[in-house]
Structures are given as structure tokens and as C-alpha cells.
Amino acid sequence: MKDNPYAAPNAAVADRPRTPLAVERPRQVTIAVVLLWLDFLIALPLLYQSIQREPDVELVVMILVATGFFLAIFATSIVFAYRGRNWARIVLLVFVFLTAIAVFLPSEDDTPVELFEIVLDYLSIVLELAALYLLFTKPGALWFRAEE
């Protein structure tokens, strides 16, 4: 049967060898998580400012519920990114993308936005981008890959 052209190949089949787990969390991951928590804290005065501008009580409740939901997901993603979960990195990337869109799109609101709020918005984006850079570059990126 050695001459059979239809026989299965005799190659050895095996799974890809696992990358050894990094015992210690890279320092840049810790710095990125600290930056993300600072960003989380910046969201609180921004939430207060948006509530103060809104005269409609029903809309204020909707803003509080929606923002609370998204902040809970954001905080959960930060915690799991700190624990080395790759999916949390991806969720954070999506959040930063959506935040940037929300900040840079023109608002339909007639109430003028204060300079304080604009500065916090841009500071928030800078912190998020710096954190993502640290999470998606070496050695942080390798540490997350090792956890998969």
C-alpha cells in the first residue's frame, strides 16, 4: 500500500505548542489599567455636567441608566483586562472607538458645552488611547496572548 496515491499522508499531527504563561503582569499593563481607572473617574464629572444641562427629568433618568450600564461594562472590562483576559482588551478597544465618535460628532443640543467638559472629554480620549497603546504593544500584548 505504500504506492497508493490515495493514502493519507504520514505526517505527524499535533497541536501548536503552548506559549509559556508569563508569571508576572507586565508593568505597562498595570500602568494602562491605572490610566483606564482615571478615565473612569473622569466620566463621573462628565455625567454630572450632562445631567445639569438637561431640564427634562425623564431624560435625566434615561441618561443615568444608560451611563450606569456602560460604566459597569467599562469597569468590568478594566478588571478583566487586569486579570489578563484578551476579550476585555477588545471590549475596551470598542469602547474607546465609540467614545471618540461620541466626542467628535456634532451635538444636536442647543445648550452650549462648557470648556471644562470639552477639556475632560479630550483628556479622557488621550488617557484611553495611551492605555490601549500599552495594552496592544509588547510586552503587554504578549502577556495577553499567553493567557489564551
N, C-alpha and C positions, 0 to 999 in steps of 0.2 A: 503494500500500500504506500510505500514511500514515493512512488512515482505518480500518485494520484493528484492531478491538478486541482481537484475539488476538495481536497482535505483541508481541515482547519490549520492555520499556521501554528507553528510550535514555539511561538514567542511566550516568554514569561509574562504573566499579567499580574499586576499588583497596584495597590493604591499609592498615591503620591505620598512620600514620607512627610510626616507632620513636622512643622516648624516647632522647635522647642519654645515653650512658653517663657516669656520674659518674666522673671520673678518680680522685679521692681517696676513700678509705674514710672515712665519717663517724666522727668521734671517738666518738660514742656506741656505734657498732658495736664499736670497739676496746675500750671500757670493758665492754661486755656480754660480749665474749669473755674478757676477764680475769676477770670475775665467774664465768663458767662454768668456767674452769680452776681457780679457787679452790674451786668446788663439787666439781669432780672430785677435788681433793686432800682435801677433807673426807670423801669417800666411802671413802678408804683407812683411816682410823682406825675408821670405822663398820664396815667389813668386818672389821677385826681384832677389834672388840668382839663382833660376831656369831659369829665363829669361836671366840672364847674361851668363850662361853656354851654352845656346843654340844658335848656329850660324844661323840656318835656320829661316828666318823671318816668313814664313808661319806657322811653328810650334809654334813660339812665339805667334802669333795671336791666334792659337788654344788653347794654354796654358792659355792665358789671358781670353778668352771667357769661357772656361770650369771652370777655377778657380773662375771667377766672378760669374758664375751661382751657383756654390757650396757655395761660401761665402755668396751670397744673401740668399740661403736657410738656411744656418747656422745662419745668423743674424736674420732672421725671426723666426727661431726656438727658439733662445735665448729670443727674445722679447715675444713670446707667452708662453714660459716656465715661464717667469717672471710674466705673467698675469694669470698663473695657469692652462694652458691647458695641459692635460695629453698627448695628441698626440705629443706635442712638445718635451716632455721628451723622448718619444720613438724614434722620429726622431734624437734627439741628441745622443741617445744610438747607433743607426745605424751608424751615422757619426763617432763616436769615434771608433767603431769596424772597419770601413773601413779605417780610418786614421791609426790605428795600423797595419793593414795589409799592407798598402802602405809603412809605415816606415820600417817594419821588413822584407819585401820581398826584395831579392837582385835586384839591378838595372841593367838593360842591358846597361846603359850608360857608355861609356868608360872614360868620364871626371870624375876625382876624386872629391868627395864631400868634402867641407871644414869642418873643425872641428866646426866652428861657426854654420853651418847648421845642423850638427848632434846634437849639444847641444840644438838648438832651437826645433828640432824635438822631442827629448826626453822630454824637458820641456813642450812642447805642450801636449804630451800624459799624463804626470803627472798632469797637470792642468785639462785636460779633465776627467781623472779618479777621481780626487778629487771632481770635480763638480758633476759628476754622482753619486758618493757616497753620497754627500749631498742631491741630488735630489731624490734618491731612498731609503733613510733611514728616520726613524722618526725624527722629526715631518714633514719634507718636503713631504714625501710620503703620509702621512695622509691628508695634505693640498690639494695635487693634487687629491686624491680620493674624497675629499669633493666637488670638483668642477664638478665632473661627473654628 
